[in-house]
Structure formats: C-alpha cells, structure tokens
Amino acid sequence: MTGLDPNLLVHSKDDHAGIAIMDIKTGEKALGLILTDHTQIEINAVEDIPLGHKMAVKAVAAGDKIVLNGHSIGAATQAIKTGEHMHTHNVKSLRWS
C-alpha cells in the first residue's frame, strides 16, 4: 500500500464488495481497508464508483450470492469483475425474494 488514506471499506476478507467512502474514478486504484483485521488491499476500478456505492473486491459469477458484512445481500444478475460497480444493474436484492 502507498500509505494513503483508504477510499474503500471492506468489512471482512469473506466479503465480495467494499463501500466507497469517496468517489472512485475509472482507472484509479482503490485503496481498501479490511475492518476486521486492518489489512489493506488495492483494486483497480474498472468503472466509476460513486460515494456510498459498492465495488466488487472479488469476481462473482452470474447467479452467485453476494456477501457483505457476513450476510448475503443479493445475487449477481450477471458476472461481475473485480473493480466493477455493484448496484441494481447487476445485483438483485434477496430482501423481498
């Protein structure tokens, strides 16, 4: 890591996504902090990730459940690459299923 402040927070190493704590632009390195053990990760953003939105920290296959903070929050409606924006265009909520 570069010693810069993180712009992505990830709850645990088992999570598929982190939350952007500031806007992350396409091509920018996201500096992530894993909150459970304070390890750091770097991920190249392959598209813009707005503040408060999810960024894939692991690739997810279509149909796979997405884990955030130890809970399944949805299922991928298409394959999602590491560094992609995770939102309603590629994730279906499991809340009302």
KEPA-298604 format. One record per residue: x negated, y, z of N, C-alpha, C, O in turn; residue number from 1; residue in one letter. Coordinates in nm, 4 decimals. Each point is the difference from the previous one (the first is absolute). Last residue first. Layout:
BEGIN
DRENGU      n_xx      n_yy      n_zz     ca_xx     ca_yy     ca_zz      c_xx      c_yy      c_zz      o_xx      o_yy      o_zz  resi  resn
DRENGU         X         Y         Z         X         Y         Z         X         Y         Z         X         Y         Z   NUM     A
...
This chain:
BEGIN
DRENGU      n_xx      n_yy      n_zz     ca_xx     ca_yy     ca_zz      c_xx      c_yy      c_zz      o_xx      o_yy      o_zz  resi  resn
DRENGU    3.7268   -1.1578   -0.1710    0.0124   -0.1227   -0.0813    0.0761   -0.1062    0.0748    0.0203   -0.1097   -0.0520    97     S
DRENGU   -0.1731    0.5746    0.1754    0.1413   -0.0275   -0.0228    0.0230   -0.1242   -0.0842    0.1084   -0.0184   -0.0555    96     W
DRENGU   -0.5575    0.1483    0.1883    0.0837    0.0448    0.1113    0.1471   -0.0407   -0.0193    0.0630   -0.0476    0.0945    95     R
DRENGU   -0.4686    0.0035   -0.3810    0.0649   -0.1219    0.0521    0.1003    0.0357    0.1103    0.0672   -0.0878    0.0541    94     L
DRENGU   -0.2724    0.3774   -0.5070    0.0143   -0.0133    0.1441    0.0666   -0.1324    0.0361    0.0873   -0.0481   -0.0723    93     S
DRENGU   -0.3877    0.1412   -0.3654    0.1416   -0.0061    0.0369    0.0072   -0.0252    0.1497   -0.0589   -0.0958    0.0498    92     K
DRENGU   -0.3273    0.3053   -0.4220    0.0293   -0.0693    0.1258    0.1502    0.0064    0.0255    0.0617    0.1060   -0.0109    91     V
DRENGU   -0.2801    0.1182   -0.3581   -0.0620   -0.1322   -0.0039    0.0195   -0.0811    0.1286   -0.0576   -0.1078    0.0148    90     N
DRENGU    0.2416    0.5544   -0.1043   -0.0150   -0.0470   -0.1379   -0.0621   -0.1398   -0.0072    0.0097   -0.0662   -0.1034    89     H
DRENGU    0.0529    0.3225    0.5172    0.1222   -0.0638   -0.0487   -0.0108   -0.0520   -0.1428    0.0809   -0.0835   -0.0402    88     T
DRENGU   -0.5429    0.1263    0.2827    0.1209    0.0780    0.0272    0.1184   -0.0716   -0.0638   -0.0115   -0.1172   -0.0360    87     H
DRENGU   -0.5643    0.1339    0.0774    0.1086   -0.0933    0.0318    0.1210    0.0841    0.0399   -0.0042    0.0752    0.0974    86     M
DRENGU   -0.4778    0.0045   -0.3971    0.1061    0.0583    0.0824    0.1059   -0.1080    0.0223    0.0442   -0.0637   -0.0956    85     H
DRENGU   -0.5594   -0.0833   -0.0141    0.1237    0.0529   -0.0593    0.0937    0.0555    0.1075   -0.0070   -0.0372    0.1171    84     E
DRENGU   -0.4227   -0.1925   -0.0396   -0.0136    0.1407   -0.0362    0.1227    0.0615   -0.0641    0.0020    0.1201   -0.0268    83     G
DRENGU   -0.0649   -0.6403   -0.0119   -0.0640    0.0772    0.1058   -0.0199    0.1430   -0.0497   -0.0485    0.0214   -0.1111    82     T
DRENGU    0.4394   -0.2765   -0.1307   -0.1457   -0.0063    0.0117   -0.0470    0.0797    0.1213    0.0665    0.0938    0.0439    81     K
DRENGU    0.4068   -0.3652   -0.1814   -0.0526    0.1287    0.0461   -0.1501   -0.0165    0.0217   -0.0436   -0.0891    0.0729    80     I
DRENGU    0.4989   -0.1652   -0.3431   -0.1357   -0.0095    0.0539   -0.0488    0.1407    0.0356    0.0240    0.0956   -0.0737    79     A
DRENGU    0.4910   -0.1430    0.1009   -0.0964   -0.0220   -0.1083   -0.1367   -0.0155    0.0654   -0.0155    0.0306    0.1182    78     Q
DRENGU    0.3780    0.0312    0.1542    0.0847   -0.0270   -0.1161   -0.0836   -0.0218   -0.1253    0.0521   -0.0380   -0.1048    77     T
DRENGU   -0.1452   -0.0370    0.6578   -0.0485    0.0630   -0.1227    0.0912   -0.0379   -0.1160    0.0252   -0.1183   -0.0229    76     A
DRENGU    0.1417    0.1520    0.5382   -0.0580   -0.0944   -0.0946   -0.0408    0.0760   -0.1254    0.0683    0.0929   -0.0432    75     A
DRENGU   -0.0054    0.0481    0.6012    0.0596   -0.0060   -0.1318   -0.0663   -0.1076   -0.0828   -0.0873   -0.0726    0.0475    74     G
DRENGU   -0.0195    0.1627    0.4099    0.0826    0.1192   -0.0219    0.0712   -0.0030   -0.1343    0.0899    0.0803   -0.0250    73     I
DRENGU   -0.3367   -0.4108    0.4295    0.0366    0.0045   -0.1417    0.0950    0.1169   -0.0197    0.1061    0.0061    0.0621    72     S
DRENGU   -0.4766   -0.0069    0.3366    0.1382   -0.0336   -0.0347    0.0186    0.0034   -0.1514   -0.0592    0.0833   -0.0687    71     H
DRENGU   -0.3495    0.0445    0.3221    0.0373   -0.1335    0.0434    0.1399   -0.0450   -0.0357    0.0413   -0.1087    0.0403    70     G
DRENGU   -0.2366    0.5314   -0.1779    0.0050   -0.0025    0.1459    0.0530   -0.1335    0.0523    0.0739   -0.0052    0.0983    69     N
DRENGU    0.0009   -0.0058   -0.5749   -0.0478    0.1279    0.0525    0.0208   -0.0042    0.1505    0.1112   -0.0243    0.0469    68     L
DRENGU   -0.0759   -0.3142   -0.5248   -0.0138    0.0128    0.1450   -0.0580    0.1363    0.0338   -0.0987    0.0440   -0.0589    67     V
DRENGU    0.3855   -0.3032   -0.3639   -0.0991    0.1017    0.0327    0.0027    0.0203    0.1508    0.1047    0.0253    0.0595    66     I
DRENGU    0.0361   -0.4560   -0.4168    0.0396    0.0928    0.1060   -0.1166    0.0925    0.0317   -0.1163   -0.0395   -0.0081    65     K
DRENGU    0.1913   -0.1885   -0.4860   -0.0609   -0.0181    0.1318    0.0549    0.1017    0.0991    0.0340    0.1124   -0.0368    64     D
DRENGU    0.0772   -0.1187   -0.4384    0.0796   -0.0880    0.0851   -0.0565   -0.0213    0.1391    0.0716   -0.0452    0.0894    63     G
DRENGU   -0.4068    0.1878   -0.4701    0.1443    0.0230   -0.0094    0.0732   -0.1028    0.0856   -0.0292   -0.1194   -0.0069    62     A
DRENGU   -0.4644    0.2215    0.1621    0.0664   -0.0589   -0.1162    0.1489    0.0330    0.0026    0.0580    0.0216    0.1064    61     A
DRENGU   -0.4935    0.2582    0.1016    0.1199   -0.0745    0.0368    0.0639   -0.0521   -0.1289    0.0158    0.0753   -0.0962    60     V
DRENGU   -0.5190    0.1506    0.3129    0.0875   -0.0312   -0.1131    0.1157   -0.0875    0.0499   -0.0162   -0.0817    0.0907    59     A
DRENGU   -0.2183    0.4314    0.2390   -0.0204   -0.1348   -0.0519    0.0931   -0.0170   -0.1188    0.1082    0.0586   -0.0037    58     K
DRENGU   -0.1002    0.3381    0.2241   -0.1384   -0.0264    0.0387   -0.0406   -0.1415   -0.0386   -0.1158   -0.0390    0.0144    57     V
DRENGU    0.5074    0.4310   -0.1723   -0.0373   -0.1406    0.0128   -0.1478   -0.0113    0.0368   -0.0865    0.0553   -0.0680    56     A
DRENGU    0.4076    0.3598    0.2013   -0.0976   -0.0380   -0.1018   -0.0358   -0.1460    0.0236   -0.0251   -0.0399    0.1138    55     M
DRENGU    0.4549    0.4110    0.0401   -0.0827   -0.1180    0.0154   -0.0919   -0.0214   -0.1203    0.0376    0.0255   -0.1145    54     K
DRENGU    0.1603    0.4627    0.3222    0.0372   -0.1168   -0.0790   -0.1002   -0.1131    0.0197   -0.1094    0.0200    0.0528    53     H
DRENGU    0.0763    0.4306    0.1387    0.1066   -0.0774    0.0632    0.0426   -0.1240   -0.0749    0.0806   -0.0783    0.0504    52     G
DRENGU   -0.3211    0.4523   -0.3293   -0.0022   -0.0013    0.1456    0.1190   -0.0787    0.0533    0.1136    0.0231   -0.0415    51     L
DRENGU   -0.2390   -0.1466   -0.4585    0.0392    0.1189    0.0770   -0.0115   -0.0225    0.1513    0.0085   -0.1131    0.0478    50     P
DRENGU   -0.2730   -0.0978   -0.4782    0.0733   -0.0462    0.1174    0.0361    0.1242    0.0818   -0.0879    0.0620    0.0599    49     I
DRENGU   -0.0813   -0.1968   -0.6034    0.0207    0.0953    0.1086    0.0814   -0.0646    0.1116    0.0975   -0.0709   -0.0251    48     D
DRENGU   -0.3860   -0.2629   -0.2636    0.1025    0.0993   -0.0318    0.0154    0.0925    0.1200   -0.0496   -0.0297    0.1087    47     E
DRENGU   -0.2771   -0.2974   -0.1010    0.0248   -0.0155   -0.1437    0.1169    0.0863   -0.0472    0.0283    0.0078   -0.1196    46     V
DRENGU   -0.4168   -0.0071    0.5396    0.1402    0.0251   -0.0337    0.0169   -0.0113   -0.1515   -0.0687    0.0688   -0.0755    45     A
DRENGU   -0.3051   -0.3121    0.3973    0.0177    0.0962   -0.1082    0.1484    0.0121   -0.0329    0.0664   -0.0996   -0.0287    44     N
DRENGU   -0.3052   -0.0300    0.5110    0.0800   -0.0518   -0.1106    0.0115    0.1088   -0.1044    0.0258    0.1157    0.0332    43     I
DRENGU   -0.2967   -0.2701    0.4639    0.0085    0.0934   -0.1128    0.0765   -0.0685   -0.1116   -0.0261   -0.1157   -0.0330    42     E
DRENGU   -0.0169    0.0658    0.6144    0.0011   -0.0569   -0.1349    0.0000    0.1135   -0.1017    0.0383    0.1128    0.0308    41     I
DRENGU   -0.1436   -0.2330    0.5427    0.0320    0.0918   -0.1090   -0.0085   -0.0728   -0.1335   -0.0778   -0.0940   -0.0163    40     Q
DRENGU    0.1812   -0.0262    0.5795   -0.0861   -0.0174   -0.1169    0.0477    0.0937   -0.1089    0.1133    0.0480    0.0020    39     T
DRENGU    0.0868   -0.1113    0.4495   -0.0756    0.1199   -0.0394   -0.1041   -0.0250   -0.1081   -0.0955    0.0766   -0.0133    38     H
DRENGU    0.4537   -0.3672    0.2183   -0.1398   -0.0248    0.0370   -0.0946    0.1136   -0.0397   -0.1212   -0.0098    0.0191    37     D
DRENGU    0.6093    0.0233   -0.0724   -0.0136   -0.1022    0.1037   -0.1444   -0.0234    0.0419   -0.0249   -0.0392    0.1140    36     T
DRENGU    0.1633    0.3514   -0.4736    0.0235    0.0469    0.1358   -0.0234   -0.1053    0.1082   -0.0363    0.0357    0.1121    35     L
DRENGU   -0.1831    0.0803   -0.6015    0.0858   -0.1069    0.0512    0.0128    0.0219    0.1506   -0.0982   -0.0082    0.0737    34     I
DRENGU   -0.0162    0.3588   -0.4916   -0.0334   -0.0411    0.1349    0.1003   -0.1063    0.0429    0.1208    0.0236   -0.0013    33     L
DRENGU   -0.3123    0.2003   -0.5030    0.0996   -0.0559    0.0895   -0.0556   -0.0366    0.1353   -0.1150   -0.0424    0.0114    32     G
DRENGU    0.0455    0.3535   -0.4801   -0.0781   -0.0413    0.1152    0.0978   -0.0456    0.1064    0.0691    0.0815    0.0610    31     L
DRENGU   -0.0605   -0.0282   -0.6217    0.0759    0.0107    0.1244   -0.0888   -0.0552    0.1101   -0.0528   -0.1107   -0.0104    30     A
DRENGU   -0.0850    0.3274   -0.4782   -0.0185   -0.1071    0.0969    0.0848    0.0298    0.1225   -0.0113    0.1063    0.0610    29     K
DRENGU    0.1343    0.0618   -0.5714   -0.0637    0.0360    0.1264   -0.0202   -0.1252    0.0858    0.0800   -0.0934   -0.0063    28     E
DRENGU    0.1560    0.0981   -0.4173   -0.1448   -0.0032   -0.0143   -0.0759    0.0336    0.1264   -0.1207   -0.0229    0.0077    27     G
DRENGU    0.6123    0.1992   -0.0361   -0.0503   -0.1067   -0.0856   -0.1512    0.0124   -0.0153   -0.0522    0.1082   -0.0266    26     T
DRENGU    0.2481    0.1182    0.4654    0.0111    0.0148   -0.1453   -0.0568   -0.1216   -0.0736   -0.0884   -0.0688    0.0510    25     K
DRENGU    0.3270    0.1939    0.4500   -0.1159   -0.0683   -0.0580    0.0204    0.0018   -0.1504    0.1048   -0.0426   -0.0486    24     I
DRENGU    0.0968    0.3247    0.5177    0.0118   -0.0405   -0.1406   -0.1308   -0.0641   -0.0455   -0.1088    0.0486    0.0309    23     D
DRENGU    0.1991   -0.1045    0.4745   -0.0113    0.1195   -0.0840    0.0148   -0.0488   -0.1441   -0.0119   -0.1197   -0.0263    22     M
DRENGU    0.0497   -0.1922    0.3503    0.0202    0.1094    0.0957   -0.0356    0.1345   -0.0630   -0.0035    0.1028    0.0675    21     I
DRENGU    0.1752   -0.6286   -0.2305   -0.0815    0.1173   -0.0327    0.0293    0.1109    0.0996    0.1159    0.0368    0.0195    20     A
DRENGU   -0.0727   -0.5765    0.0622    0.0783    0.1223   -0.0152   -0.0953    0.1168   -0.0254   -0.0938    0.0233    0.0763    19     I
DRENGU    0.0540   -0.5803   -0.1944   -0.0335    0.1037    0.0962    0.0837    0.1220   -0.0309    0.0581    0.0102   -0.1080    18     G
DRENGU   -0.0195   -0.5830    0.0008    0.0049    0.1419   -0.0354   -0.0496    0.0867    0.1149    0.0019   -0.0393    0.1166    17     A
DRENGU    0.0364   -0.4417   -0.0999   -0.0184    0.0157   -0.1440   -0.0102    0.1460   -0.0424   -0.0391    0.0298   -0.1129    16     H
DRENGU   -0.0922   -0.2971    0.6045    0.0935    0.0836   -0.0749   -0.0361    0.0068   -0.1475   -0.1170   -0.0083   -0.0375    15     D
DRENGU   -0.1390   -0.2084    0.3974    0.0989   -0.0849   -0.0667    0.0984    0.0794   -0.0851    0.0746   -0.0585   -0.0786    14     D
DRENGU   -0.4173    0.2561    0.3619   -0.0624   -0.0631   -0.1175    0.0979   -0.0882   -0.0766   -0.0244   -0.0313   -0.1165    13     K
DRENGU    0.2253    0.4455    0.3980   -0.0833   -0.1172    0.0276   -0.0553   -0.0580   -0.1293    0.0450    0.0342   -0.1093    12     S
DRENGU    0.1695    0.4091    0.1306    0.0218   -0.0493    0.1361   -0.0907   -0.1181    0.0334   -0.0635   -0.0009    0.1054    11     H
DRENGU   -0.0411    0.4222   -0.4318    0.0460   -0.1378   -0.0162    0.0140   -0.0577    0.1407   -0.0938    0.0092    0.0792    10     V
DRENGU    0.0318    0.5035   -0.3505    0.0041   -0.0775    0.1243    0.0639   -0.1352   -0.0263    0.1056   -0.0096   -0.0624     9     L
DRENGU   -0.3724    0.4405   -0.2186    0.0900   -0.1144   -0.0093   -0.0067   -0.0760    0.1321   -0.1089   -0.0332    0.0470     8     L
DRENGU   -0.1752    0.3952   -0.1519    0.1223    0.0555   -0.0581    0.1068   -0.1084   -0.0166    0.1041    0.0224   -0.0618     7     N
DRENGU   -0.5836    0.0843    0.3942    0.0845   -0.0855   -0.0838    0.1187    0.0777   -0.0576    0.0469    0.0976    0.0586     6     P
DRENGU   -0.5307    0.1320    0.0516    0.1239   -0.0370    0.0675    0.0857   -0.0859   -0.0926    0.0021    0.0225   -0.1210     5     D
DRENGU   -0.5331   -0.0393    0.0568    0.1084    0.0968   -0.0148    0.1223   -0.0482    0.0770    0.0108   -0.1180    0.0336     4     L
DRENGU   -0.4237   -0.1286   -0.0964    0.0038    0.0832    0.1186    0.1063    0.1089   -0.0082    0.0158    0.0781    0.0939     3     G
DRENGU   -0.1162   -0.4442   -0.4182   -0.0739    0.1242   -0.0169   -0.0069    0.0859    0.1257   -0.0713    0.1004    0.0009     2     T
DRENGU    0.0958   -0.6588   -0.0759    0.0834    0.1178    0.0000   -0.0881    0.1245    0.0000   -0.1192   -0.0044    0.0304     1     M
